[in-house]
Amino acid sequence: MADKIKVIITDDQKAVKIPSGVRLLIRRCCNASLQLEQFVGSAEISVRFVDNETIRELNRQHRKIDSETDVLSFPLGENGVYDVNPETGAFVLGDIVISVEKAVAQAEEYGHSLERELAFLTVHSMFHLLGYDHVNGGLQAVRMREKEETVLTQLGLKRNGSYYMDEE
């Protein structure tokens, strides 16, 4: 089991007021994802809330896609090897950037709460930080989706409808 999990959450947007309890929920999502993966050691994750404009700019810079997206993952590890914070000895897993505006729109579209959507995006991104990928579809995409649903169900956020996977 993971030792100590540090989740640094910054709200760099003014478009949407972050509901109370969301920061705790985000931390629980990160913890549950690491537990499911039987992650060993301490870990640090950065989660940043931004608006559509900011995420569009990041998407353009880093993925050469000039459109807004719901979440971007910036893993700092590869093949289970991560940078280590020399001060804490913790593995630095990477950064999660969530467009809260996009999350609000998707929550409405899928008919569930903003909390459920933010939790899904966080868990989805956590599995990217842990090395999973769904871009090519196939078994890894299915495994990733199963793990996401397992974590969300553990957190009491079971899926209440169907949603599609964005084809990148």
N, C-alpha and C positions, 0 to 999 in steps of 0.2 A: 504494500500500500504506500501511496505517496506520503512523504513526511510532512512538509510544510508547503502549502500552496499560497503564493502571493499573486493576487489579481489586482493590477493597477487599472482603475477605471477613470477615464477622463471624458467629460461631456463638453465637446467642442462645437456645439450647435445650439442655435436659439429657436429653431423651427418648432420643436415639440418639447413640452415639459415632461421630463422623465418621471413616471409614476413612482411613488414611494415603494420600497421593497424590491425594485428592479436590480439595484446594485447587489443585494443579498442573493437574488435569484441568479444573476450572472455568475457570482462566485460559486453557488451550488452547482451550476451547469459545468463549470470548469472542473470542480472537484469530482463530480459524478463521472465525467468523461475520463478523467485520469484513473479513477478507481476501476471503471469497466476495463480499461486497457492494462490494469495491474502495473501502472507506472510506478517505478521505484525511485525514491530520492525526492528532493525538494524541487519545486518548479515555480517559475515566474511567467506570467502571461500579462500582456497589456491589452486592454479593451478600450477602444475609443469610439465615442458616439459622434457622428458628423451629420451634415445635411447632404442633400442630393448633389449640390454643386461641388462640394469637397470630394465626395466619393467618385463623382464623374471625373474630376481632375486626376485623382489617384489612379483610377482605372485606365485613363488615357496614358498617364506617365508610365505605369508599370506593366500594363497588359496591352497597350496600343488599341484599346477599345474605347471609343469616344461616346460613352453613354453611362448613365448612372446604373448602379447595381445595388443589391441589398447588403452584401457583405464582401469584404476582401480579407484574405488571410495572408499574412507574411511570415511563413515559417522560418525560424532561425536554425533549424536542425535539418539533417539529411540522414536517411537510413538509421534513425534512432540515435544519432550522434548530435548532441546539442552544445551550444556555447554554454559556458559556466560563468555565473556572476562571481568574480574573485572575492568580493566582500562577503557573500552569503553562502557560496558553494552550491547555489541553486542552479538547476538547468533553466536556461532562458529559452522558452519554447517559441516565442514570437509574438506578433501583433495581430489583433482582430480589429477591423474597422467596420462599424455598422452604420448604415444610413438609417437614422430613426424615421425620417420622412418616408422612405421606401418601406420600412417595416410597418408603419401605420397603414399605408396603402395596401400592403399584402395581407395584413391582419383583417382588414375590411373585406378584401377579395376572397379570402379563405374562410371568413366567418368565424374567426376566433379572436382571442384577446391580444392586445399588443404585447403583454407579458409572454404569452405562448409563442408569438412570432420572434421576439427578442431571444427567448430561450432557444428556439430552434436554430436561429442564425448563429448563436454563440456555440452551441453544441456542434453544429455543422462545421464551423470554422475550427473548433478545437480538434476535430478529427483530421482536418487539413494540416494543422500544426503538428499532429502526431504522425503525419506521413501518408494519410489516405488521399486518394484522388478519385474523382468520378467523371472526369472530362471524357475519357474514352469509353465510358459506360461499362458494360460487362459485370463480371463478378465483384470487382472491387467497389463499383458504384452500389451494387445491391448490398454488399456487406456494410458499407458506410451508412446507407439508409437504415439498415437493421439496427446498427449500433446507436444511431441517432434516436430512433424510436424507443430503444431499450432505455436509454438515459432519460428521455422525456417522460416515459411511463413511470420510471422510478421516482421522478420528481413530481408525479401527479399531474402531468401535462399531456396525457394521452391524446393522440390525434382524434379530432372529432369530425373529420371530413377528409376528402381526398385533395391532394395538391400535386401539381406536376413538378417535374424537375426541369429547371431552366436549361435549355440546350445552349451551351456557350458557343 
